[in-house]
Amino acid sequence: MPTLPTLVLFALFQGSLGFVFANATTLALAETGQNAGTGSAFLGSLQFLLAALVSPLVGLAGEATAVPMGIVMVVTIVLAGVSFLALPRRDADGPRDADGPRVADEQASGVEDYAPSA
Protein backbone atom coordinates (compact mmCIF):
# COMPACT_ATOMS: atom_id res chain seq x y z
CA MET A 1 0.00 0.00 0.00
CA PRO A 2 1.44 3.42 -0.90
CA THR A 3 2.71 5.32 2.10
CA LEU A 4 1.49 8.85 1.30
CA PRO A 5 -2.22 8.02 0.74
CA THR A 6 -2.18 5.84 3.87
CA LEU A 7 -0.72 8.66 5.96
CA VAL A 8 -3.21 11.20 4.56
CA LEU A 9 -6.21 8.95 5.29
CA PHE A 10 -4.88 8.10 8.74
CA ALA A 11 -4.37 11.81 9.52
CA LEU A 12 -7.93 12.61 8.40
CA PHE A 13 -9.32 9.82 10.56
CA GLN A 14 -7.30 10.81 13.62
CA GLY A 15 -8.03 14.51 13.09
CA SER A 16 -11.77 13.90 13.11
CA LEU A 17 -11.57 12.15 16.48
CA GLY A 18 -10.90 15.46 18.24
CA PHE A 19 -14.31 16.70 17.14
CA VAL A 20 -16.11 13.42 17.74
CA PHE A 21 -14.73 12.58 21.19
CA ALA A 22 -15.22 16.06 22.63
CA ASN A 23 -18.82 16.34 21.45
CA ALA A 24 -19.73 12.75 22.32
CA THR A 25 -18.36 13.14 25.84
CA THR A 26 -20.21 16.43 26.32
CA LEU A 27 -23.51 14.95 25.14
CA ALA A 28 -23.07 11.86 27.30
CA LEU A 29 -22.26 13.89 30.42
CA ALA A 30 -25.22 16.19 29.79
CA GLU A 31 -27.45 13.19 30.47
CA THR A 32 -25.89 12.52 33.88
CA GLY A 33 -27.01 15.76 35.54
CA GLN A 34 -25.96 15.84 39.19
CA ASN A 35 -23.83 12.72 38.72
CA ALA A 36 -21.44 14.18 36.13
CA GLY A 37 -18.38 13.01 38.06
CA THR A 38 -19.60 9.43 38.11
CA GLY A 39 -20.47 9.63 34.43
CA SER A 40 -17.03 10.99 33.60
CA ALA A 41 -15.33 8.24 35.60
CA PHE A 42 -17.43 5.60 33.84
CA LEU A 43 -16.59 7.00 30.38
CA GLY A 44 -12.87 7.12 31.20
CA SER A 45 -12.88 3.57 32.54
CA LEU A 46 -14.76 2.33 29.50
CA GLN A 47 -12.28 4.01 27.13
CA PHE A 48 -9.30 2.45 28.92
CA LEU A 49 -10.97 -0.97 29.02
CA LEU A 50 -11.78 -0.96 25.31
CA ALA A 51 -8.26 0.23 24.45
CA ALA A 52 -6.79 -2.58 26.54
CA LEU A 53 -8.97 -5.14 24.77
CA VAL A 54 -8.44 -3.88 21.21
CA SER A 55 -4.73 -2.98 21.19
CA PRO A 56 -3.48 -6.60 21.42
CA LEU A 57 -5.57 -7.44 18.35
CA VAL A 58 -3.61 -4.89 16.32
CA GLY A 59 -0.29 -6.38 17.43
CA LEU A 60 -1.16 -9.99 16.54
CA ALA A 61 0.21 -9.80 12.99
CA GLY A 62 3.45 -8.13 14.04
CA GLU A 63 5.08 -4.88 13.02
CA ALA A 64 5.51 -5.60 9.32
CA THR A 65 2.00 -4.59 8.23
CA ALA A 66 -0.65 -2.04 9.13
CA VAL A 67 -3.50 -4.23 7.87
CA PRO A 68 -4.61 -5.39 11.36
CA MET A 69 -4.84 -1.75 12.46
CA GLY A 70 -6.99 -0.94 9.43
CA ILE A 71 -9.20 -3.95 10.06
CA VAL A 72 -9.70 -3.02 13.73
CA MET A 73 -10.50 0.58 12.74
CA VAL A 74 -13.09 -0.52 10.16
CA VAL A 75 -14.67 -3.05 12.54
CA THR A 76 -15.00 -0.49 15.34
CA ILE A 77 -16.50 2.07 12.93
CA VAL A 78 -19.05 -0.51 11.76
CA LEU A 79 -19.88 -1.45 15.37
CA ALA A 80 -20.38 2.22 16.24
CA GLY A 81 -22.72 2.66 13.26
CA VAL A 82 -24.71 -0.46 14.11
CA SER A 83 -25.05 0.58 17.75
CA PHE A 84 -26.19 4.06 16.69
CA LEU A 85 -28.93 2.56 14.54
CA ALA A 86 -29.93 -0.27 16.88
CA LEU A 87 -29.91 1.32 20.34
CA PRO A 88 -32.98 3.29 21.42
CA ARG A 89 -32.68 7.06 21.66
CA ARG A 90 -34.29 9.30 24.22
CA ASP A 91 -36.77 11.82 22.92
CA ALA A 92 -35.47 15.38 23.22
CA ASP A 93 -38.72 16.61 24.75
CA GLY A 94 -38.96 13.91 27.39
CA PRO A 95 -40.93 10.70 27.66
CA ARG A 96 -44.50 10.35 26.48
CA ASP A 97 -47.43 9.08 28.44
CA ALA A 98 -49.13 6.06 26.94
CA ASP A 99 -51.00 7.46 23.91
CA GLY A 100 -51.02 10.93 25.40
CA PRO A 101 -49.11 14.20 25.45
CA ARG A 102 -45.51 14.43 26.49
CA VAL A 103 -44.94 14.49 30.22
CA ALA A 104 -42.85 17.65 29.81
CA ASP A 105 -45.74 19.37 27.96
CA GLU A 106 -48.12 18.74 30.85
CA GLN A 107 -45.62 19.95 33.40
CA ALA A 108 -44.82 23.08 31.40
CA SER A 109 -48.48 24.00 30.95
CA GLY A 110 -48.98 24.35 34.70
CA VAL A 111 -52.26 22.45 34.51
CA GLU A 112 -52.54 19.97 37.29
CA ASP A 113 -54.84 17.02 37.46
CA TYR A 114 -57.44 17.45 40.14
CA ALA A 115 -60.65 15.80 41.17
CA PRO A 116 -63.45 18.16 42.14
CA SER A 117 -64.58 17.63 45.69
CA ALA A 118 -68.10 16.34 46.15
N, C-alpha and C positions, 0 to 999 in steps of 0.2 A: 504494500500500500504506500503511495507517495507520502512523503513526510509533511510537505507544506499544507496540502488540503486537510490532512489529519489534524495538524496543529491548529489550523483555522477553525475547523468544526469543533474541536475540543475547547478552544478559547471561547467560542460563542456559547457552547453549552455551559461552561463554568461561569461565564459572565452573567448569564441569565439567572443563575442560582441566587445571586445577591438580591435580585428583585423578588424572586419567588419565596425564598426562605423568610425574608423580613416581613413580607405581607402575610404569608401563611401563619407565621408565629403571632403576629398582631391580631389576626382574625380569630385564631384559636384562643388566645388569652382574653379576648373580648368576651368570650362565652363563659369564662370562669368567674367573672364578677369579683366578689370579695375574696375568692380563693386563688388570686392570680399567682401568688408565690408557689402554691402547690401545683398549679397548672404548668408553670414554667419549669419546675423541678421534674415533673412528669415528661414534658417534651424533651428536656435535656437528656434524661435517662433513656428515653426511647431512641433518640438520635445516636447515643453512644452504643446502645445495645444493637441496633441495626447495623451500625458501622462495624462492630466487632463480629457480627455474623456474616456480613457480606465480604469484608476485605480478604479473608482467607480464600474465598472462591476465586477472586481475581488472581491470586498468587499460585493457584494450582498448576497452571501451564508453564510456570517459570517466567524468566525475565526476557526471553527472546521474542515474545509477541505481545501485542496489545489487544489481541482478539478477545481474550476473556474479559478484559475491562469493558470493551465495547458491548459484549453480550450482556454483562451484568447491568450496564447502563440502560440498554434497550429493554431488558426484562423489568427493571424497576420502573421505567417510564410507562410501560404497558400496565404493570400492576397499579400504578398511581391512577392511570386513566380508567381502568376497570373499577377501582374502588370509588372514584369520583362518580361514575355512572351508576354503580350498584348500591352504594350506601344511601340511606335516607337523609334528606336535608331538612333542616328546621325552616319553617316559614318565617319570613322576616317580620311579619306583623304579629307573631305569636300563635299559639295553638288555637284550633277551632273547637267549638262545642260540637257535639254530634248533630249534624244537619242544621246548624244554627250559625249565628254570627260569630265573629272572632271574639275570644275572651277579652282581648285588649280593647276592641271596639266598645264592648259593654262597660268596661271599667273607665274608659275615656269619656263616655257619654255622661257619666255621673248619675245615671238612672239605676236605682237599686230595686231589686225585687222585694216586694212587700205584700203581705196579705192583709186586706182590710179587716179591722177588728169587728166582730159581730155585736 
